[in-house]
Amino acid sequence: MPPSFGLSDKNRLDILEQFYFLMSRLKISYEEIRRMPLTYRKWFIDRVIKDLKVKEQIDPNYGVDTDTPLSSIYRNR
């Protein structure tokens, strides 16, 4: 039986995805993200997604050649 403390594998992967997203889109260092309060980290992610959606509405081809399609960043947001 796994220990009942700490993060599950899924939670760990979710956090790493957030870190990667912020590091790649905003060029924020790993240490800066680690020290950032959770509410700030979520705000930055939501804000970048909002900006990307606006850019996609203006230019439907925006993001076509990027590594990550906008629709797959956060499906539940």
mmCIF file of the N, C-alpha and C atoms, coordinates in Angstrom:
data_MODEL
# 
_entry.id   MODEL 
# 
loop_
_atom_site.group_PDB 
_atom_site.id 
_atom_site.type_symbol 
_atom_site.label_atom_id 
_atom_site.label_alt_id 
_atom_site.label_comp_id 
_atom_site.label_asym_id 
_atom_site.label_entity_id 
_atom_site.label_seq_id 
_atom_site.pdbx_PDB_ins_code 
_atom_site.Cartn_x 
_atom_site.Cartn_y 
_atom_site.Cartn_z 
_atom_site.occupancy 
_atom_site.B_iso_or_equiv 
_atom_site.pdbx_formal_charge 
_atom_site.auth_seq_id 
_atom_site.auth_comp_id 
_atom_site.auth_asym_id 
_atom_site.auth_atom_id 
_atom_site.pdbx_PDB_model_num 
ATOM 1   N N  . MET A 1 1  ? 0.845   -1.182 0.000   1.00 0.00 ? 1  MET A N  1 
ATOM 2   C CA . MET A 1 1  ? 0.000   0.000  0.000   1.00 0.00 ? 1  MET A CA 1 
ATOM 3   C C  . MET A 1 1  ? 0.893   1.248  0.000   1.00 0.00 ? 1  MET A C  1 
ATOM 4   N N  . PRO A 1 2  ? 0.626   2.206  -0.922  1.00 0.00 ? 2  PRO A N  1 
ATOM 5   C CA . PRO A 1 2  ? 1.445   3.423  -0.971  1.00 0.00 ? 2  PRO A CA 1 
ATOM 6   C C  . PRO A 1 2  ? 1.208   4.289  0.260   1.00 0.00 ? 2  PRO A C  1 
ATOM 7   N N  . PRO A 1 3  ? 2.183   5.105  0.625   1.00 0.00 ? 3  PRO A N  1 
ATOM 8   C CA . PRO A 1 3  ? 1.999   5.975  1.775   1.00 0.00 ? 3  PRO A CA 1 
ATOM 9   C C  . PRO A 1 3  ? 0.856   6.968  1.541   1.00 0.00 ? 3  PRO A C  1 
ATOM 10  N N  . SER A 1 4  ? 0.221   7.406  2.609   1.00 0.00 ? 4  SER A N  1 
ATOM 11  C CA . SER A 1 4  ? -0.934  8.289  2.497   1.00 0.00 ? 4  SER A CA 1 
ATOM 12  C C  . SER A 1 4  ? -0.545  9.768  2.523   1.00 0.00 ? 4  SER A C  1 
ATOM 13  N N  . PHE A 1 5  ? 0.727   10.066 2.504   1.00 0.00 ? 5  PHE A N  1 
ATOM 14  C CA . PHE A 1 5  ? 1.160   11.460 2.504   1.00 0.00 ? 5  PHE A CA 1 
ATOM 15  C C  . PHE A 1 5  ? 1.876   11.777 1.192   1.00 0.00 ? 5  PHE A C  1 
ATOM 16  N N  . GLY A 1 6  ? 2.014   13.051 0.900   1.00 0.00 ? 6  GLY A N  1 
ATOM 17  C CA . GLY A 1 6  ? 2.678   13.436 -0.344  1.00 0.00 ? 6  GLY A CA 1 
ATOM 18  C C  . GLY A 1 6  ? 1.711   13.467 -1.507  1.00 0.00 ? 6  GLY A C  1 
ATOM 19  N N  . LEU A 1 7  ? 2.241   13.786 -2.660  1.00 0.00 ? 7  LEU A N  1 
ATOM 20  C CA . LEU A 1 7  ? 1.431   13.893 -3.862  1.00 0.00 ? 7  LEU A CA 1 
ATOM 21  C C  . LEU A 1 7  ? 1.326   12.556 -4.586  1.00 0.00 ? 7  LEU A C  1 
ATOM 22  N N  . SER A 1 8  ? 0.179   12.342 -5.200  1.00 0.00 ? 8  SER A N  1 
ATOM 23  C CA . SER A 1 8  ? 0.024   11.152 -6.034  1.00 0.00 ? 8  SER A CA 1 
ATOM 24  C C  . SER A 1 8  ? 0.776   11.381 -7.339  1.00 0.00 ? 8  SER A C  1 
ATOM 25  N N  . ASP A 1 9  ? 0.972   10.331 -8.098  1.00 0.00 ? 9  ASP A N  1 
ATOM 26  C CA . ASP A 1 9  ? 1.668   10.451 -9.386  1.00 0.00 ? 9  ASP A CA 1 
ATOM 27  C C  . ASP A 1 9  ? 0.931   11.405 -10.326 1.00 0.00 ? 9  ASP A C  1 
ATOM 28  N N  . LYS A 1 10 ? -0.420  11.341 -10.328 1.00 0.00 ? 10 LYS A N  1 
ATOM 29  C CA . LYS A 1 10 ? -1.203  12.222 -11.194 1.00 0.00 ? 10 LYS A CA 1 
ATOM 30  C C  . LYS A 1 10 ? -1.016  13.679 -10.775 1.00 0.00 ? 10 LYS A C  1 
ATOM 31  N N  . ASN A 1 11 ? -1.056  13.961 -9.476  1.00 0.00 ? 11 ASN A N  1 
ATOM 32  C CA . ASN A 1 11 ? -0.864  15.336 -9.006  1.00 0.00 ? 11 ASN A CA 1 
ATOM 33  C C  . ASN A 1 11 ? 0.530   15.845 -9.356  1.00 0.00 ? 11 ASN A C  1 
ATOM 34  N N  . ARG A 1 12 ? 1.517   14.983 -9.215  1.00 0.00 ? 12 ARG A N  1 
ATOM 35  C CA . ARG A 1 12 ? 2.890   15.363 -9.551  1.00 0.00 ? 12 ARG A CA 1 
ATOM 36  C C  . ARG A 1 12 ? 3.004   15.744 -11.028 1.00 0.00 ? 12 ARG A C  1 
ATOM 37  N N  . LEU A 1 13 ? 2.374   14.938 -11.883 1.00 0.00 ? 13 LEU A N  1 
ATOM 38  C CA . LEU A 1 13 ? 2.396   15.220 -13.325 1.00 0.00 ? 13 LEU A CA 1 
ATOM 39  C C  . LEU A 1 13 ? 1.651   16.515 -13.652 1.00 0.00 ? 13 LEU A C  1 
ATOM 40  N N  . ASP A 1 14 ? 0.532   16.760 -12.971 1.00 0.00 ? 14 ASP A N  1 
ATOM 41  C CA . ASP A 1 14 ? -0.214  18.001 -13.194 1.00 0.00 ? 14 ASP A CA 1 
ATOM 42  C C  . ASP A 1 14 ? 0.633   19.218 -12.837 1.00 0.00 ? 14 ASP A C  1 
ATOM 43  N N  . ILE A 1 15 ? 1.354   19.143 -11.746 1.00 0.00 ? 15 ILE A N  1 
ATOM 44  C CA . ILE A 1 15 ? 2.216   20.243 -11.326 1.00 0.00 ? 15 ILE A CA 1 
ATOM 45  C C  . ILE A 1 15 ? 3.358   20.438 -12.319 1.00 0.00 ? 15 ILE A C  1 
ATOM 46  N N  . LEU A 1 16 ? 3.942   19.339 -12.774 1.00 0.00 ? 16 LEU A N  1 
ATOM 47  C CA . LEU A 1 16 ? 5.017   19.450 -13.770 1.00 0.00 ? 16 LEU A CA 1 
ATOM 48  C C  . LEU A 1 16 ? 4.505   20.068 -15.071 1.00 0.00 ? 16 LEU A C  1 
ATOM 49  N N  . GLU A 1 17 ? 3.281   19.733 -15.465 1.00 0.00 ? 17 GLU A N  1 
ATOM 50  C CA . GLU A 1 17 ? 2.691   20.331 -16.668 1.00 0.00 ? 17 GLU A CA 1 
ATOM 51  C C  . GLU A 1 17 ? 2.535   21.836 -16.485 1.00 0.00 ? 17 GLU A C  1 
ATOM 52  N N  . GLN A 1 18 ? 2.091   22.265 -15.300 1.00 0.00 ? 18 GLN A N  1 
ATOM 53  C CA . GLN A 1 18 ? 1.968   23.698 -15.021 1.00 0.00 ? 18 GLN A CA 1 
ATOM 54  C C  . GLN A 1 18 ? 3.333   24.375 -15.094 1.00 0.00 ? 18 GLN A C  1 
ATOM 55  N N  . PHE A 1 19 ? 4.323   23.753 -14.487 1.00 0.00 ? 19 PHE A N  1 
ATOM 56  C CA . PHE A 1 19 ? 5.675   24.321 -14.494 1.00 0.00 ? 19 PHE A CA 1 
ATOM 57  C C  . PHE A 1 19 ? 6.191   24.442 -15.926 1.00 0.00 ? 19 PHE A C  1 
ATOM 58  N N  . TYR A 1 20 ? 6.019   23.394 -16.702 1.00 0.00 ? 20 TYR A N  1 
ATOM 59  C CA . TYR A 1 20 ? 6.491   23.408 -18.083 1.00 0.00 ? 20 TYR A CA 1 
ATOM 60  C C  . TYR A 1 20 ? 5.788   24.505 -18.883 1.00 0.00 ? 20 TYR A C  1 
ATOM 61  N N  . PHE A 1 21 ? 4.492   24.606 -18.714 1.00 0.00 ? 21 PHE A N  1 
ATOM 62  C CA . PHE A 1 21 ? 3.708   25.613 -19.433 1.00 0.00 ? 21 PHE A CA 1 
ATOM 63  C C  . PHE A 1 21 ? 4.226   27.015 -19.124 1.00 0.00 ? 21 PHE A C  1 
ATOM 64  N N  . LEU A 1 22 ? 4.412   27.315 -17.836 1.00 0.00 ? 22 LEU A N  1 
ATOM 65  C CA . LEU A 1 22 ? 4.889   28.646 -17.453 1.00 0.00 ? 22 LEU A CA 1 
ATOM 66  C C  . LEU A 1 22 ? 6.328   28.879 -17.902 1.00 0.00 ? 22 LEU A C  1 
ATOM 67  N N  . MET A 1 23 ? 7.153   27.862 -17.787 1.00 0.00 ? 23 MET A N  1 
ATOM 68  C CA . MET A 1 23 ? 8.546   28.009 -18.201 1.00 0.00 ? 23 MET A CA 1 
ATOM 69  C C  . MET A 1 23 ? 8.642   28.253 -19.707 1.00 0.00 ? 23 MET A C  1 
ATOM 70  N N  . SER A 1 24 ? 7.863   27.533 -20.490 1.00 0.00 ? 24 SER A N  1 
ATOM 71  C CA . SER A 1 24 ? 7.963   27.655 -21.950 1.00 0.00 ? 24 SER A CA 1 
ATOM 72  C C  . SER A 1 24 ? 7.270   28.899 -22.480 1.00 0.00 ? 24 SER A C  1 
ATOM 73  N N  . ARG A 1 25 ? 6.151   29.286 -21.909 1.00 0.00 ? 25 ARG A N  1 
ATOM 74  C CA . ARG A 1 25 ? 5.401   30.434 -22.421 1.00 0.00 ? 25 ARG A CA 1 
ATOM 75  C C  . ARG A 1 25 ? 5.896   31.766 -21.866 1.00 0.00 ? 25 ARG A C  1 
ATOM 76  N N  . LEU A 1 26 ? 6.244   31.795 -20.581 1.00 0.00 ? 26 LEU A N  1 
ATOM 77  C CA . LEU A 1 26 ? 6.615   33.058 -19.939 1.00 0.00 ? 26 LEU A CA 1 
ATOM 78  C C  . LEU A 1 26 ? 8.092   33.155 -19.604 1.00 0.00 ? 26 LEU A C  1 
ATOM 79  N N  . LYS A 1 27 ? 8.828   32.083 -19.876 1.00 0.00 ? 27 LYS A N  1 
ATOM 80  C CA . LYS A 1 27 ? 10.279  32.064 -19.600 1.00 0.00 ? 27 LYS A CA 1 
ATOM 81  C C  . LYS A 1 27 ? 10.576  32.326 -18.120 1.00 0.00 ? 27 LYS A C  1 
ATOM 82  N N  . ILE A 1 28 ? 9.732   31.777 -17.254 1.00 0.00 ? 28 ILE A N  1 
ATOM 83  C CA . ILE A 1 28 ? 9.938   31.883 -15.804 1.00 0.00 ? 28 ILE A CA 1 
ATOM 84  C C  . ILE A 1 28 ? 10.772  30.679 -15.372 1.00 0.00 ? 28 ILE A C  1 
ATOM 85  N N  . SER A 1 29 ? 11.722  30.898 -14.490 1.00 0.00 ? 29 SER A N  1 
ATOM 86  C CA . SER A 1 29 ? 12.581  29.799 -14.055 1.00 0.00 ? 29 SER A CA 1 
ATOM 87  C C  . SER A 1 29 ? 11.826  28.841 -13.131 1.00 0.00 ? 29 SER A C  1 
ATOM 88  N N  . TYR A 1 30 ? 12.340  27.629 -13.041 1.00 0.00 ? 30 TYR A N  1 
ATOM 89  C CA . TYR A 1 30 ? 11.757  26.603 -12.180 1.00 0.00 ? 30 TYR A CA 1 
ATOM 90  C C  . TYR A 1 30 ? 11.697  27.087 -10.732 1.00 0.00 ? 30 TYR A C  1 
ATOM 91  N N  . GLU A 1 31 ? 12.761  27.694 -10.258 1.00 0.00 ? 31 GLU A N  1 
ATOM 92  C CA . GLU A 1 31 ? 12.807  28.173 -8.873  1.00 0.00 ? 31 GLU A CA 1 
ATOM 93  C C  . GLU A 1 31 ? 11.795  29.285 -8.627  1.00 0.00 ? 31 GLU A C  1 
ATOM 94  N N  . GLU A 1 32 ? 11.627  30.177 -9.593  1.00 0.00 ? 32 GLU A N  1 
ATOM 95  C CA . GLU A 1 32 ? 10.626  31.243 -9.438  1.00 0.00 ? 32 GLU A CA 1 
ATOM 96  C C  . GLU A 1 32 ? 9.224   30.668 -9.343  1.00 0.00 ? 32 GLU A C  1 
ATOM 97  N N  . ILE A 1 33 ? 8.949   29.663 -10.143 1.00 0.00 ? 33 ILE A N  1 
ATOM 98  C CA . ILE A 1 33 ? 7.622   29.033 -10.106 1.00 0.00 ? 33 ILE A CA 1 
ATOM 99  C C  . ILE A 1 33 ? 7.422   28.304 -8.789  1.00 0.00 ? 33 ILE A C  1 
ATOM 100 N N  . ARG A 1 34 ? 8.446   27.630 -8.313  1.00 0.00 ? 34 ARG A N  1 
ATOM 101 C CA . ARG A 1 34 ? 8.353   26.915 -7.034  1.00 0.00 ? 34 ARG A CA 1 
ATOM 102 C C  . ARG A 1 34 ? 8.013   27.848 -5.878  1.00 0.00 ? 34 ARG A C  1 
ATOM 103 N N  . ARG A 1 35 ? 8.587   29.049 -5.901  1.00 0.00 ? 35 ARG A N  1 
ATOM 104 C CA . ARG A 1 35 ? 8.351   30.006 -4.815  1.00 0.00 ? 35 ARG A CA 1 
ATOM 105 C C  . ARG A 1 35 ? 7.052   30.778 -4.985  1.00 0.00 ? 35 ARG A C  1 
ATOM 106 N N  . MET A 1 36 ? 6.450   30.686 -6.154  1.00 0.00 ? 36 MET A N  1 
ATOM 107 C CA . MET A 1 36 ? 5.233   31.440 -6.435  1.00 0.00 ? 36 MET A CA 1 
ATOM 108 C C  . MET A 1 36 ? 4.047   30.833 -5.682  1.00 0.00 ? 36 MET A C  1 
ATOM 109 N N  . PRO A 1 37 ? 3.225   31.660 -5.046  1.00 0.00 ? 37 PRO A N  1 
ATOM 110 C CA . PRO A 1 37 ? 2.007   31.120 -4.411  1.00 0.00 ? 37 PRO A CA 1 
ATOM 111 C C  . PRO A 1 37 ? 1.116   30.445 -5.446  1.00 0.00 ? 37 PRO A C  1 
ATOM 112 N N  . LEU A 1 38 ? 0.428   29.410 -5.040  1.00 0.00 ? 38 LEU A N  1 
ATOM 113 C CA . LEU A 1 38 ? -0.424  28.632 -5.939  1.00 0.00 ? 38 LEU A CA 1 
ATOM 114 C C  . LEU A 1 38 ? -1.451  29.513 -6.643  1.00 0.00 ? 38 LEU A C  1 
ATOM 115 N N  . THR A 1 39 ? -2.054  30.453 -5.936  1.00 0.00 ? 39 THR A N  1 
ATOM 116 C CA . THR A 1 39 ? -3.062  31.314 -6.552  1.00 0.00 ? 39 THR A CA 1 
ATOM 117 C C  . THR A 1 39 ? -2.457  32.164 -7.669  1.00 0.00 ? 39 THR A C  1 
ATOM 118 N N  . TYR A 1 40 ? -1.215  32.615 -7.511  1.00 0.00 ? 40 TYR A N  1 
ATOM 119 C CA . TYR A 1 40 ? -0.546  33.388 -8.550  1.00 0.00 ? 40 TYR A CA 1 
ATOM 120 C C  . TYR A 1 40 ? -0.238  32.505 -9.746  1.00 0.00 ? 40 TYR A C  1 
ATOM 121 N N  . ARG A 1 41 ? 0.219   31.284 -9.471  1.00 0.00 ? 41 ARG A N  1 
ATOM 122 C CA . ARG A 1 41 ? 0.558   30.365 -10.554 1.00 0.00 ? 41 ARG A CA 1 
ATOM 123 C C  . ARG A 1 41 ? -0.683  30.080 -11.399 1.00 0.00 ? 41 ARG A C  1 
ATOM 124 N N  . LYS A 1 42 ? -1.807  29.828 -10.757 1.00 0.00 ? 42 LYS A N  1 
ATOM 125 C CA . LYS A 1 42 ? -3.050  29.563 -11.486 1.00 0.00 ? 42 LYS A CA 1 
ATOM 126 C C  . LYS A 1 42 ? -3.495  30.801 -12.269 1.00 0.00 ? 42 LYS A C  1 
ATOM 127 N N  . TRP A 1 43 ? -3.319  31.992 -11.670 1.00 0.00 ? 43 TRP A N  1 
ATOM 128 C CA . TRP A 1 43 ? -3.705  33.214 -12.366 1.00 0.00 ? 43 TRP A CA 1 
ATOM 129 C C  . TRP A 1 43 ? -2.895  33.377 -13.646 1.00 0.00 ? 43 TRP A C  1 
ATOM 130 N N  . PHE A 1 44 ? -1.589  33.181 -13.569 1.00 0.00 ? 44 PHE A N  1 
ATOM 131 C CA . PHE A 1 44 ? -0.739  33.308 -14.747 1.00 0.00 ? 44 PHE A CA 1 
ATOM 132 C C  . PHE A 1 44 ? -1.149  32.323 -15.827 1.00 0.00 ? 44 PHE A C  1 
ATOM 133 N N  . ILE A 1 45 ? -1.418  31.101 -15.466 1.00 0.00 ? 45 ILE A N  1 
ATOM 134 C CA . ILE A 1 45 ? -1.828  30.084 -16.439 1.00 0.00 ? 45 ILE A CA 1 
ATOM 135 C C  . ILE A 1 45 ? -3.142  30.494 -17.090 1.00 0.00 ? 45 ILE A C  1 
ATOM 136 N N  . ASP A 1 46 ? -4.124  30.886 -16.273 1.00 0.00 ? 46 ASP A N  1 
ATOM 137 C CA . ASP A 1 46 ? -5.423  31.300 -16.822 1.00 0.00 ? 46 ASP A CA 1 
ATOM 138 C C  . ASP A 1 46 ? -5.280  32.516 -17.733 1.00 0.00 ? 46 ASP A C  1 
ATOM 139 N N  . ARG A 1 47 ? -4.419  33.434 -17.363 1.00 0.00 ? 47 ARG A N  1 
ATOM 140 C CA . ARG A 1 47 ? -4.231  34.651 -18.154 1.00 0.00 ? 47 ARG A CA 1 
ATOM 141 C C  . ARG A 1 47 ? -3.590  34.346 -19.510 1.00 0.00 ? 47 ARG A C  1 
ATOM 142 N N  . VAL A 1 48 ? -2.604  33.491 -19.519 1.00 0.00 ? 48 VAL A N  1 
ATOM 143 C CA . VAL A 1 48 ? -1.960  33.119 -20.792 1.00 0.00 ? 48 VAL A CA 1 
ATOM 144 C C  . VAL A 1 48 ? -2.970  32.414 -21.690 1.00 0.00 ? 48 VAL A C  1 
ATOM 145 N N  . ILE A 1 49 ? -3.762  31.519 -21.123 1.00 0.00 ? 49 ILE A N  1 
ATOM 146 C CA . ILE A 1 49 ? -4.775  30.805 -21.912 1.00 0.00 ? 49 ILE A CA 1 
ATOM 147 C C  . ILE A 1 49 ? -5.793  31.793 -22.476 1.00 0.00 ? 49 ILE A C  1 
ATOM 148 N N  . LYS A 1 50 ? -6.214  32.757 -21.664 1.00 0.00 ? 50 LYS A N  1 
ATOM 149 C CA . LYS A 1 50 ? -7.161  33.780 -22.128 1.00 0.00 ? 50 LYS A CA 1 
ATOM 150 C C  . LYS A 1 50 ? -6.568  34.556 -23.300 1.00 0.00 ? 50 LYS A C  1 
ATOM 151 N N  . ASP A 1 51 ? -5.313  34.968 -23.186 1.00 0.00 ? 51 ASP A N  1 
ATOM 152 C CA . ASP A 1 51 ? -4.656  35.696 -24.278 1.00 0.00 ? 51 ASP A CA 1 
ATOM 153 C C  . ASP A 1 51 ? -4.552  34.848 -25.541 1.00 0.00 ? 51 ASP A C  1 
ATOM 154 N N  . LEU A 1 52 ? -4.228  33.574 -25.376 1.00 0.00 ? 52 LEU A N  1 
ATOM 155 C CA . LEU A 1 52 ? -4.111  32.690 -26.537 1.00 0.00 ? 52 LEU A CA 1 
ATOM 156 C C  . LEU A 1 52 ? -5.461  32.502 -27.233 1.00 0.00 ? 52 LEU A C  1 
ATOM 157 N N  . LYS A 1 53 ? -6.530  32.425 -26.457 1.00 0.00 ? 53 LYS A N  1 
ATOM 158 C CA . LYS A 1 53 ? -7.863  32.285 -27.050 1.00 0.00 ? 53 LYS A CA 1 
ATOM 159 C C  . LYS A 1 53 ? -8.222  33.520 -27.865 1.00 0.00 ? 53 LYS A C  1 
ATOM 160 N N  . VAL A 1 54 ? -7.889  34.695 -27.345 1.00 0.00 ? 54 VAL A N  1 
ATOM 161 C CA . VAL A 1 54 ? -8.155  35.935 -28.077 1.00 0.00 ? 54 VAL A CA 1 
ATOM 162 C C  . VAL A 1 54 ? -7.363  35.951 -29.382 1.00 0.00 ? 54 VAL A C  1 
ATOM 163 N N  . LYS A 1 55 ? -6.104  35.561 -29.314 1.00 0.00 ? 55 LYS A N  1 
ATOM 164 C CA . LYS A 1 55 ? -5.267  35.536 -30.524 1.00 0.00 ? 55 LYS A CA 1 
ATOM 165 C C  . LYS A 1 55 ? -5.809  34.544 -31.540 1.00 0.00 ? 55 LYS A C  1 
ATOM 166 N N  . GLU A 1 56 ? -6.331  33.419 -31.076 1.00 0.00 ? 56 GLU A N  1 
ATOM 167 C CA . GLU A 1 56 ? -6.904  32.430 -32.000 1.00 0.00 ? 56 GLU A CA 1 
ATOM 168 C C  . GLU A 1 56 ? -8.183  32.939 -32.645 1.00 0.00 ? 56 GLU A C  1 
ATOM 169 N N  . GLN A 1 57 ? -8.970  33.746 -31.900 1.00 0.00 ? 57 GLN A N  1 
ATOM 170 C CA . GLN A 1 57 ? -10.194 34.313 -32.488 1.00 0.00 ? 57 GLN A CA 1 
ATOM 171 C C  . GLN A 1 57 ? -9.848  35.338 -33.559 1.00 0.00 ? 57 GLN A C  1 
ATOM 172 N N  . ILE A 1 58 ? -8.798  36.113 -33.324 1.00 0.00 ? 58 ILE A N  1 
ATOM 173 C CA . ILE A 1 58 ? -8.381  37.127 -34.291 1.00 0.00 ? 58 ILE A CA 1 
ATOM 174 C C  . ILE A 1 58 ? -7.780  36.466 -35.532 1.00 0.00 ? 58 ILE A C  1 
ATOM 175 N N  . ASP A 1 59 ? -6.940  35.476 -35.313 1.00 0.00 ? 59 ASP A N  1 
ATOM 176 C CA . ASP A 1 59 ? -6.262  34.781 -36.411 1.00 0.00 ? 59 ASP A CA 1 
ATOM 177 C C  . ASP A 1 59 ? -6.443  33.280 -36.229 1.00 0.00 ? 59 ASP A C  1 
ATOM 178 N N  . PRO A 1 60 ? -7.385  32.672 -36.968 1.00 0.00 ? 60 PRO A N  1 
ATOM 179 C CA . PRO A 1 60 ? -7.649  31.231 -36.806 1.00 0.00 ? 60 PRO A CA 1 
ATOM 180 C C  . PRO A 1 60 ? -6.428  30.348 -37.055 1.00 0.00 ? 60 PRO A C  1 
ATOM 181 N N  . ASN A 1 61 ? -5.444  30.851 -37.773 1.00 0.00 ? 61 ASN A N  1 
ATOM 182 C CA . ASN A 1 61 ? -4.238  30.066 -38.026 1.00 0.00 ? 61 ASN A CA 1 
ATOM 183 C C  . ASN A 1 61 ? -3.198  30.226 -36.929 1.00 0.00 ? 61 ASN A C  1 
ATOM 184 N N  . TYR A 1 62 ? -3.467  31.077 -35.957 1.00 0.00 ? 62 TYR A N  1 
ATOM 185 C CA . TYR A 1 62 ? -2.513  31.280 -34.867 1.00 0.00 ? 62 TYR A CA 1 
ATOM 186 C C  . TYR A 1 62 ? -2.327  29.964 -34.113 1.00 0.00 ? 62 TYR A C  1 
ATOM 187 N N  . GLY A 1 63 ? -1.101  29.586 -33.920 1.00 0.00 ? 63 GLY A N  1 
ATOM 188 C CA . GLY A 1 63 ? -0.806  28.375 -33.161 1.00 0.00 ? 63 GLY A CA 1 
ATOM 189 C C  . GLY A 1 63 ? -0.791  27.108 -33.985 1.00 0.00 ? 63 GLY A C  1 
ATOM 190 N N  . VAL A 1 64 ? -1.051  27.199 -35.287 1.00 0.00 ? 64 VAL A N  1 
ATOM 191 C CA . VAL A 1 64 ? -1.091  25.999 -36.123 1.00 0.00 ? 64 VAL A CA 1 
ATOM 192 C C  . VAL A 1 64 ? 0.261   25.294 -36.114 1.00 0.00 ? 64 VAL A C  1 
ATOM 193 N N  . ASP A 1 65 ? 1.331   26.046 -36.179 1.00 0.00 ? 65 ASP A N  1 
ATOM 194 C CA . ASP A 1 65 ? 2.662   25.448 -36.238 1.00 0.00 ? 65 ASP A CA 1 
ATOM 195 C C  . ASP A 1 65 ? 3.345   25.350 -34.875 1.00 0.00 ? 65 ASP A C  1 
ATOM 196 N N  . THR A 1 66 ? 2.612   25.575 -33.793 1.00 0.00 ? 66 THR A N  1 
ATOM 197 C CA . THR A 1 66 ? 3.223   25.487 -32.464 1.00 0.00 ? 66 THR A CA 1 
ATOM 198 C C  . THR A 1 66 ? 3.238   24.053 -31.983 1.00 0.00 ? 66 THR A C  1 
ATOM 199 N N  . ASP A 1 67 ? 3.966   23.819 -30.914 1.00 0.00 ? 67 ASP A N  1 
ATOM 200 C CA . ASP A 1 67 ? 4.115   22.468 -30.385 1.00 0.00 ? 67 ASP A CA 1 
ATOM 201 C C  . ASP A 1 67 ? 2.883   21.985 -29.628 1.00 0.00 ? 67 ASP A C  1 
ATOM 202 N N  . THR A 1 68 ? 2.071   22.890 -29.085 1.00 0.00 ? 68 THR A N  1 
ATOM 203 C CA . THR A 1 68 ? 0.929   22.491 -28.278 1.00 0.00 ? 68 THR A CA 1 
ATOM 204 C C  . THR A 1 68 ? -0.329  23.216 -28.736 1.00 0.00 ? 68 THR A C  1 
ATOM 205 N N  . PRO A 1 69 ? -1.345  22.484 -29.205 1.00 0.00 ? 69 PRO A N  1 
ATOM 206 C CA . PRO A 1 69 ? -2.586  23.156 -29.572 1.00 0.00 ? 69 PRO A CA 1 
ATOM 207 C C  . PRO A 1 69 ? -3.276  23.713 -28.331 1.00 0.00 ? 69 PRO A C  1 
ATOM 208 N N  . LEU A 1 70 ? -3.882  24.869 -28.460 1.00 0.00 ? 70 LEU A N  1 
ATOM 209 C CA . LEU A 1 70 ? -4.521  25.524 -27.327 1.00 0.00 ? 70 LEU A CA 1 
ATOM 210 C C  . LEU A 1 70 ? -5.582  24.641 -26.681 1.00 0.00 ? 70 LEU A C  1 
ATOM 211 N N  . SER A 1 71 ? -6.340  23.920 -27.482 1.00 0.00 ? 71 SER A N  1 
ATOM 212 C CA . SER A 1 71 ? -7.430  23.115 -26.939 1.00 0.00 ? 71 SER A CA 1 
ATOM 213 C C  . SER A 1 71 ? -6.942  22.020 -26.001 1.00 0.00 ? 71 SER A C  1 
ATOM 214 N N  . SER A 1 72 ? -5.690  21.616 -26.094 1.00 0.00 ? 72 SER A N  1 
ATOM 215 C CA . SER A 1 72 ? -5.205  20.538 -25.240 1.00 0.00 ? 72 SER A CA 1 
ATOM 216 C C  . SER A 1 72 ? -4.488  21.037 -23.995 1.00 0.00 ? 72 SER A C  1 
ATOM 217 N N  . ILE A 1 73 ? -4.313  22.365 -23.850 1.00 0.00 ? 73 ILE A N  1 
ATOM 218 C CA . ILE A 1 73 ? -3.587  22.876 -22.696 1.00 0.00 ? 73 ILE A CA 1 
ATOM 219 C C  . ILE A 1 73 ? -4.361  22.571 -21.412 1.00 0.00 ? 73 ILE A C  1 
ATOM 220 N N  . TYR A 1 74 ? -5.581  23.046 -21.350 1.00 0.00 ? 74 TYR A N  1 
ATOM 221 C CA . TYR A 1 74 ? -6.423  22.769 -20.192 1.00 0.00 ? 74 TYR A CA 1 
ATOM 222 C C  . TYR A 1 74 ? -7.838  22.563 -20.686 1.00 0.00 ? 74 TYR A C  1 
ATOM 223 N N  . ARG A 1 75 ? -8.231  21.345 -20.820 1.00 0.00 ? 75 ARG A N  1 
ATOM 224 C CA . ARG A 1 75 ? -9.539  21.010 -21.381 1.00 0.00 ? 75 ARG A CA 1 
ATOM 225 C C  . ARG A 1 75 ? -10.681 21.435 -20.470 1.00 0.00 ? 75 ARG A C  1 
ATOM 226 N N  . ASN A 1 76 ? -10.457 21.453 -19.163 1.00 0.00 ? 76 ASN A N  1 
ATOM 227 C CA . ASN A 1 76 ? -11.539 21.711 -18.210 1.00 0.00 ? 76 ASN A CA 1 
ATOM 228 C C  . ASN A 1 76 ? -11.651 23.167 -17.803 1.00 0.00 ? 76 ASN A C  1 
ATOM 229 N N  . ARG A 1 77 ? -10.940 24.043 -18.427 1.00 0.00 ? 77 ARG A N  1 
ATOM 230 C CA . ARG A 1 77 ? -10.995 25.468 -18.018 1.00 0.00 ? 77 ARG A CA 1 
ATOM 231 C C  . ARG A 1 77 ? -12.027 26.202 -18.812 1.00 0.00 ? 77 ARG A C  1 
# 
